[in-house]
């Protein structure tokens, strides 16, 4: 499931579809936080990626 989501996010970011990328990052971050915890490296990476997507979207 993760690799499919990663591929979708990558396609969204390559086409500057930031709203779709942000939606998937938010979903993934929620799941990672619940399952792995807030301080897990994967959760922190998703948080950074979400922040970068927000910045790219001008938010």
PEJOVEN-V581351 format. One record per residue. N is the residue number from 1. PHI is phi in whole degrees, 0 to 359 (NA if undefined). BURIAL is b if it has 16 or more other C-alpha atoms within 10 Angstrom, else e. D_LAST is the distance of its C-alpha to the last C-alpha in Angstrom with 2 decimals. Layout:
n->[N | N]
phi->[PHI | PHI]
burial->[BURIAL | BURIAL]
d_last->[D_LAST | D_LAST]
//
This chain:
n->[1 | 2 | 3 | 4 | 5 | 6 | 7 | 8 | 9 | 10 | 11 | 12 | 13 | 14 | 15 | 16 | 17 | 18 | 19 | 20 | 21 | 22 | 23 | 24 | 25 | 26 | 27 | 28 | 29 | 30 | 31 | 32 | 33 | 34 | 35 | 36 | 37 | 38 | 39 | 40 | 41 | 42 | 43 | 44 | 45 | 46 | 47 | 48 | 49 | 50 | 51 | 52 | 53 | 54 | 55 | 56 | 57 | 58 | 59]
phi->[NA | 297 | 294 | 294 | 294 | 300 | 295 | 294 | 298 | 299 | 293 | 293 | 290 | 293 | 255 | 58 | 269 | 292 | 298 | 291 | 298 | 298 | 300 | 291 | 299 | 296 | 298 | 297 | 295 | 300 | 295 | 297 | 297 | 295 | 275 | 260 | 100 | 291 | 259 | 292 | 305 | 293 | 295 | 295 | 296 | 297 | 298 | 296 | 298 | 296 | 298 | 294 | 294 | 300 | 297 | 295 | 278 | 79 | 255]
burial->[e | e | e | e | e | e | e | e | b | e | e | b | b | e | e | e | b | b | e | b | b | b | e | b | b | b | e | b | b | b | e | b | b | e | e | e | e | e | e | e | e | e | b | b | e | b | b | e | b | b | e | e | b | e | e | e | e | e | e]
d_last->[27.92 | 25.60 | 26.54 | 25.92 | 22.41 | 21.83 | 23.21 | 21.05 | 17.79 | 19.23 | 20.07 | 16.64 | 15.06 | 18.06 | 17.52 | 13.77 | 13.56 | 10.23 | 10.51 | 13.95 | 13.27 | 10.80 | 13.56 | 16.19 | 14.67 | 14.37 | 17.95 | 19.22 | 17.88 | 19.60 | 22.74 | 22.83 | 22.45 | 25.26 | 27.51 | 27.05 | 25.81 | 22.92 | 24.46 | 25.46 | 24.40 | 23.16 | 20.96 | 19.58 | 18.98 | 17.05 | 14.91 | 14.29 | 13.68 | 11.09 | 9.25 | 9.84 | 8.70 | 5.17 | 5.62 | 7.57 | 5.58 | 3.79 | 0.00]
//
